[in-house]
Amino acid sequence: MVIVLHTLLGNACRKCVSVCVFLKTQNNSSSMWFQDGSYLAEFLLAKGYEVHGILRRSSSFNTGRIEHLYHNPQTHTEGNMKLHYGDLTDSTCLVKIINEVKPTEIYNLGAQSHVKISFDLAEYTADVDGVGTLRLLDAVKTCGLTDTVRFYQASTSELYGKVQEIPQKETTPFYPRSPYGSNFVTRKISRSVAKIHLGQLQCFSLGNLDSKRDWGHAKDYVEAMWLMLQQKEPIDFVIATGDVHSVREFVEKAFKHVGKAIVWEGKNEEEVGRCQETGEIHVKVDPKYYRPTEVDFLQGDSSKAFKILGWKPRVTFEELVKEMVDADIELMRNNPNA
């Protein structure tokens, strides 16, 4: 589930325009190889857009998710997909990029989005996630583009934190419990299950198995992002499937996809997940993976998006799990150390 804050600045023509896409990583502020960004870039290119991706310069730079979108993967500067180095903490570079590109749509998915790090580096998290957005908007103003740019700001369901109502909708009060909330447990599960299936791993550890989330496919969500910027007026939306599953269910579905049934034994920190057929322990609970402030139950109500945008999710929970596991099996088969 995601919350979307949609700011309409101008009324530019919505077809075949340049867009800037700022994207997130687990530890840094802008990364185009994360799935939301790669799907968004692919979606926009298919609609005839010129797409400019902005990411932090990093020694671990990797654009594997989007290499197929470039006219020339060696330069990243040719064709309709171009790459720029930038940072949401640097106003000068933001002004430079926006002035050069002169986009009519900006999608800001940039964030420091790791929960534990958000506590360890609370000031930096606020600088990227909060002030970074203000820098972007100010750069648009500085470049004189307020009459021509539409701005999409992604947010997080974790703003609801200690939820005040279920399901959560646009009017639900925020009750955040961390400087930023979003962990990547699903990827850890799919990756670990793939490794176990390939004989590269025996067991992995998780935190709260009963934490429940409204998981949806990034491909569905990027369509909603685009639809929002095609509206005449700015509106905030909750984008969600409305379908809630626990971390435990995700584990069970992932193993089921590779032909293993998981049975649970023990309680609390002593709980383990065994393969029903072999008795081998594949999952353990480790307190170090408990989040500093756990958010137990998040479920979104996207009826407003359906009514106004005509949007609804297409990919089911089971299909999402299977796709993630299959992708990681292929990845780990080719590169066990990935």
N, C-alpha and C positions, 0 to 999 in steps of 0.2 A: 504494500500500500504506500502511496506517496501523497503528500499534500502539495498542491500547486498554487503558487502565488503569481498571478498573471497581471503584469503591468502593461497597459496599452499606452504607448507614447505618441504614436503617429498613425496615419491612415494610408500607408504606402500600398502600392499594388502588390498583391500577394504571390505573383507568379514569376518564376525564373529570376530570382533575386539572390544576392549574396547574403549569407548568414554567417555569424560567428558562433561557434559552439565551445563553451568552456566546460571542461569535464573533470570528474573527480577521481582520486585514487584513495586507497586505504590510508596512506600516510601523508600524501601530498595534495596539492590543491588542484592540479589539472592534468588529466590523463585521458587520451583518446582511445586507449586500448581496452577500457572497461566496456562492458556490454551495452550499457545504456547509450554511450556515445557512438559506438560502432553501429548499432541498430539505427540510431537517429540519423547519422551521416548517410547510411545506405538508403533510408527512407526518403530523405530530402533530395539526394542525388537522383533517385528514381522519378522524382517530381520535377526535375529540371533545374534544381537549385545549383548555385555555385557555393560550395561549403568550405569554410575556413575553420580548421580545428586549432585550438590554442592549448598548449600543454607546457608544463614546466620542463626546463632543461635538466636532465638527470643523467648520472653515470649509468643508471640501469635502464636507459631509454629503450622502449620496446613498442613497436607499432604493429605487432603481429595480427591483431584483430582487424586492422583496416588496410593492410598492404594491398589487398585485392581491389581496393577502391581507387588507388592512385594510377594516373596515366603513366607516371614514371616513379616507381617505388624508391629509386635511388636519390631523387631530389626532393620529392614531396611538394613540388612547387608548380607542376604542370597539370593541365586539364582542369576539371571542375572541382577537384578535391585538393586543397592546399593546407599546409601545416605551418603554424607559427609558434615560436617560443614566447611564452609570456607567463605572468604570475599575478594572481589576484591581490597580492600584497604590494604590487608595484604600479602605482598610478601612471607613471610615465610610459611604461610599455603598453598599458591598456589604451591610453590615448593614441599612441603611435599606431597600434594595430587597427583600432576602430577608424581612425582617420584615413588610413591606407585602404582598408576594405570598404568602408562606407556601407555597412550592412543595413538591410531593412528588417531583419529579424535577428535577435540574439537569444540563444538558449543557454542559460547559466546553470550547469549541473556541477559547478565547481564546489568542492568542500573538503575539509579535513574531516573524514567521516568514521573514524575508528573510536569506539566508545571509551576504551581504556586510555588511549592517547589523548582524548578530549579532556580527561581529568588531569593527566600528567602535564599536558601543554594547553591549559585552559585559555591562556591569553592568546596563544597562536591560533587556536581553534576559532576564537571570537574574531580575530583579525582577518582570517580567511573567510569564514562562513558568514559573518555579519558585516564587518566593515568592507570586505571584498566586494560584496554586492553593491554597497554604496559607491565604491570606487568605479565600478562598471557603469552605474547610472550617471555618475558625475562625468565620466569619460564621454558618454553619449552627449551630455549637455555641452561639454567643452568643445566637442567636434561639431556642434550645431546641428545635430541629427534628431532632436526631440520630436520634430514633426514627421519624421519618416521611419523611425524605428519602433518595432514592437518587441517587447522584452518578456521572456519567459523565465521565471524563477522557480526552480525545483526546491522542494523542502522535504521534510521527513515525517513519517507517521509517529516517530518517537517524541515529537513535540507534545503529543497527547499524554505521554508518560503514564502517570498514575491516572488511568482513564476515569472520566467523570460520567460517561455514558457509553453504552454499547448498542449498536455500532457507532463509530465516530463519523461525524459529518462536518460540513463546513462551519457550522455554528458551535461545535463542541469546544469548550474552553481548553486552552493549552495548560498542561501540567508537566513540563519537561523534568526529567530526573537526571540528565547529564548534559554537559555543554554541547554534545552532539550525540545522537543515538542512531546507530545502525551497525550491526556486525555482519560478518560474512560466513556464518555458520553453515549455510547451505552449500557454499562452494567447498568448504572443508569436508563436508559429508560426501558430496559427489566425487571429489578427488580421492578421498580415502577409500571409498567403496570401489572405485576403479582400480586403485593400486592393489587392494585385497583380491579382487577378481583376477588380476594379472599375476598374482603371486609376488608382488613387490612390497607388500605390507601385511602384517598380521592383525594389528589392533590400533585403534585411535581413541582419543579421549575428547569428551564434550563437557559442557557445563550443565545448565538447566534443561533437562530433556522435556519438561512439560510446558515450557514457554510456548505460547501460541501466537502465530502470525498469519497475516493475510498476504500470502505470496502470489505474485503475478509475474507474467513474462514481460521482459523489457520491450520486446517487439510490439506487444499490445500497447504498452504505456507510451512509447514514442509517437504512436499515431494520435493519442490523446493530446500530447504536447503540441503537435502541429495543429490539430483542430482548434485548440484554444486561441492560437494566434490568428486564426481566420475569422474570429468573431468581431463584431462592430464595437463592443464595449468590453472592458477588462472585467473578468470575473474569477473568483477563486474557486477551485474545484478539489474535491477528494477523488483520487483515482484508485480504485481498488476492485478486487474480485468479489468481496463479500464472503468468500469461502475461507474458513479458518482451519489451520492444521498445526499440530505441535511439532517440535523438533523430533520427538520420538517417532511420529508418523512419517516424517521425512526420511528418517533412517530406515524404517521398515520398508517403505516404498522403494528406496534406492537399492537395498539389498534384494528385494523381491525381483527387481528388474534384472539382476544378474544371477537369479536362480537360488538365492539363499533366503531361508525363513529365519528371522531373528526372534528369539524368545528372551524375556527379561527375567533376571533373578536378583534378589537383594533389594535393599532400600537405600534411598538417599545417596550418600557418597560411596556406598558399597555396591550400588547397583551396576550390573554388567549386562551386556547383550551378547548372547551366544548364538552360534549357528545351530539350528535345531538338528540338522543332520549329523554334523561332526562334533558338536559340543565345544568347538573352539570359541574362545572369547574374542570378539571383534570390536566391541565398544565398551569403554569404561567411563565413569564419571570422575572428573577431576575438579576440585574446588577452585583451582587457579583459573578455570575458565568461566567461573561465575562472574557476571557483570557487576561493577561497583553498585549500581542501583538497577535491579532487574525490573523490566517492564513485562508483565506476564501475559497480557492479552490485548491484542490489537486487531480490530476488524473494521474495515471501512465501508461506508455507505456511499456508493457512487451513483445513486439515483439521479442526482442533479446533472451529472455529466451525461447520463443516458438521455435525459429529457432535453437538454440544451444542445449537446454536441452529437447526439445519436451514437455515442460510444458505448461499447461493452466489450469485456474481455473475450477472447476466442480460445486461448490455450488453457486447458484444464490443469489442475495440480498434478495429476498423474503424468500428463504429457510433459509438463515442465521438468519433473524429476527425471523422467526417462531421457529427455534431451540433454540435461546436464550430465547425467552419468555417461551416456553414449559419447558426448564430446570429450569428457575426461578420459574415458577408456582409449579413445583414439589418440589423445594428447600424450598420455602416459605410455602407450605402446610405442610411440615414436620417440619419446623423450622422457624416460623414467624420472629424471631429475627436475622436470619442469615444475 
